[in-house]
């Protein structure tokens, strides 16, 4: 079997003293009190009353490793800025292997993780077979001088990719609320939960105001 990768989320950068900066900006109309170190109640008030513009004053960049099947779902969030691994300029050499799930017959956006192990084994083996064949033909295409931007047409959707996702705290709040909820594909939901964990670590006051913890669903 050729090299595979696992999905992951990693912090790259965050606005220094992000919560202090958001609180400072929130007090723009009260300059005598802008340096007040009490920020938890203020940020909580802004969350409670929907003063979301305050949360546009700080940003966070995360690195996400996933597959070409999932990355388009992430890229749909257009309030973010993205930089993704380019198969036009660099060769792909890994894939993500996924468990199979049973289709929900009443909800096309839902699936159930109750397939028997024999079917799971078949699904994993099928992914491996397709990846090995596709990757072998991909390497042959490159050896024949076919451009990377053309050779990539031979690769399956579970080919690994990596992207940087940069957004304001406001954008991250919306993304996490939406993508950790039901209706999101499970693989994408797990990525959003990884983003949520980092968010809670970097923005503890905002997270507490939202009722989020690293263990909350």
C-alpha positions in Angstrom: 0.0 0.0 0.0 1.3 3.5 -0.9 1.7 6.2 1.8 -1.4 7.4 3.6 -2.1 10.4 5.8 -4.5 11.1 8.7 -6.7 14.1 9.0 -5.5 16.7 11.5 -5.8 20.4 12.6 -2.9 22.5 13.8 -2.5 26.1 15.0 -0.3 28.2 12.8 -0.9 31.8 14.0 -3.2 33.8 16.2 -3.5 37.5 16.9 -1.3 38.2 20.0 -3.4 39.1 23.0 -6.4 38.6 20.9 -9.1 38.8 23.5 -7.5 41.9 25.1 -7.5 43.6 21.6 -11.1 42.7 21.0 -12.1 44.1 24.4 -10.0 47.3 23.8 -11.7 47.8 20.4 -15.1 47.2 21.9 -14.6 50.1 24.2 -13.8 52.5 21.4 -16.6 54.9 22.6 -15.2 54.8 26.2 -11.5 55.7 25.7 -11.0 56.4 29.4 -11.8 52.7 30.1 -10.1 51.0 27.2 -7.2 49.6 29.2 -9.6 48.0 31.7 -8.2 44.5 32.3 -11.7 43.1 33.0 -12.5 41.6 29.6 -14.5 38.4 30.3 -17.8 40.1 31.2 -17.5 42.5 28.3 -16.9 39.8 25.7 -19.7 37.8 27.2 -22.0 40.8 26.9 -21.0 41.1 23.2 -21.8 37.5 22.5 -25.1 37.6 24.4 -26.3 40.7 22.5 -24.9 39.8 19.1 -22.3 42.6 18.8 -20.4 40.4 16.4 -18.3 43.2 14.8 -16.1 43.2 17.9 -15.0 39.6 17.0 -13.6 40.8 13.6 -10.7 42.5 15.3 -8.7 39.3 15.8 -7.8 36.4 13.6 -6.5 32.8 13.7 -4.8 30.6 11.0 -5.1 26.9 11.2 -3.5 24.1 9.1 -5.9 21.4 8.0 -4.8 18.1 6.6 -7.6 16.3 4.9 -8.6 14.9 1.5 -9.8 16.3 -1.8 -13.2 15.0 -1.0 -13.6 17.2 2.1 -11.6 20.3 1.3 -14.2 21.7 -1.2 -16.7 21.7 1.7 -14.3 23.8 3.8 -13.5 26.1 0.9 -17.2 27.0 0.7 -16.8 29.2 3.7 -15.9 32.4 1.8 -15.4 34.7 4.8 -12.1 32.9 5.2 -8.9 33.2 3.2 -7.3 30.0 2.1 -4.0 28.6 0.8 -4.2 25.0 -0.4 -1.6 22.5 -1.5 -1.4 22.8 -5.3 -1.3 19.6 -7.3 -0.3 21.8 -10.3 3.1 22.6 -8.8 3.9 19.7 -6.4 3.4 15.9 -6.7 0.8 14.2 -4.6 2.0 11.2 -2.7 -0.6 10.2 0.0 -4.3 9.4 0.5 -6.7 9.3 3.4 -8.5 6.0 4.0 -12.0 6.3 5.4 -14.5 4.0 7.1 -17.7 3.3 5.2 -21.2 4.1 6.5 -24.7 3.0 5.6 -26.9 5.5 3.6 -29.8 7.0 5.6 -32.8 6.2 3.4 -34.8 9.2 4.7 -32.1 11.9 4.8 -29.7 12.1 1.9 -27.3 14.2 4.1 -27.0 11.5 6.8 -25.4 8.1 7.1 -25.2 5.5 9.8 -22.0 3.8 11.1 -23.5 0.3 11.5 -21.9 -1.6 8.6 -20.7 -5.1 9.4 -16.9 -5.6 9.6 -16.8 -7.7 6.4 -18.2 -4.7 4.5 -15.9 -2.3 6.2 -12.9 -4.5 5.2 -14.2 -4.6 1.6 -14.5 -0.8 1.5 -11.0 -0.2 2.9 -9.5 -2.8 0.6 -11.3 -1.2 -2.4 -9.9 2.2 -1.4 -6.4 0.7 -1.2 -6.8 -1.0 -4.6 -8.0 2.2 -6.3 -5.3 4.3 -4.7 -2.5 1.9 -5.6 -3.6 1.7 -9.2 -4.3 5.5 -9.5 -1.0 6.4 -7.9 1.0 4.0 -10.0 -0.6 5.5 -13.2 -0.1 9.0 -11.8 3.7 8.3 -11.4 3.9 6.8 -14.8 2.2 9.9 -16.3 4.8 12.1 -14.6 7.6 9.9 -15.9 6.2 10.3 -19.4 6.5 14.0 -19.0 2.8 14.7 -18.5 2.3 17.9 -16.5 1.3 17.6 -12.9 -1.8 19.7 -13.6 -2.9 17.0 -16.1 -1.6 13.9 -14.3 -3.7 14.8 -11.2 -6.8 13.8 -13.2 -5.8 10.2 -12.5 -6.0 10.6 -8.7 -9.1 9.8 -6.6 -11.0 12.1 -4.3 -9.4 10.6 -1.2 -6.0 12.0 -2.3 -4.5 13.9 0.6 -4.3 17.7 0.7 -3.3 20.4 3.1 -4.6 23.9 3.5 -4.3 27.0 5.6 -7.5 28.6 6.8 -7.4 32.2 8.0 -10.3 34.0 9.5 -11.5 36.4 12.1 -12.9 35.2 15.4 -16.3 36.0 14.1 -15.9 33.7 11.1 -14.5 30.9 13.3 -17.5 31.2 15.6 -19.9 30.8 12.6 -17.9 28.0 11.0 -17.6 25.9 14.2 -21.3 26.4 15.1 -22.4 25.3 11.7 -19.9 22.5 11.0 -20.1 20.8 14.4 -23.9 20.5 14.1 -25.9 17.7 12.5 -26.1 17.9 8.7 -22.4 18.1 8.3 -20.5 15.1 6.9 -18.9 13.2 9.7 -15.4 13.6 8.4 -15.8 17.4 8.1 -17.5 17.5 11.5 -14.4 15.9 13.1 -12.2 18.6 11.5 -14.5 21.3 12.8 -14.3 19.7 16.3 -10.5 19.9 16.0 -10.8 23.6 15.1 -13.2 24.1 18.1 -10.6 22.6 20.5 -7.9 25.0 19.4 -10.4 27.9 19.4 -11.3 27.1 23.1 -7.6 27.1 24.0 -6.9 30.4 22.3 -10.0 32.3 23.1 -11.1 31.0 26.6 -13.3 34.0 27.5 -15.2 34.0 24.2 -15.5 30.2 24.4 -17.0 30.3 27.9 -19.5 32.9 26.8 -20.6 30.7 23.9 -20.9 27.7 26.3 -18.1 25.9 24.6 -15.5 23.7 26.2 -12.9 21.3 24.6 -15.2 18.4 25.6 -18.5 20.0 24.5 -20.2 18.7 21.4 
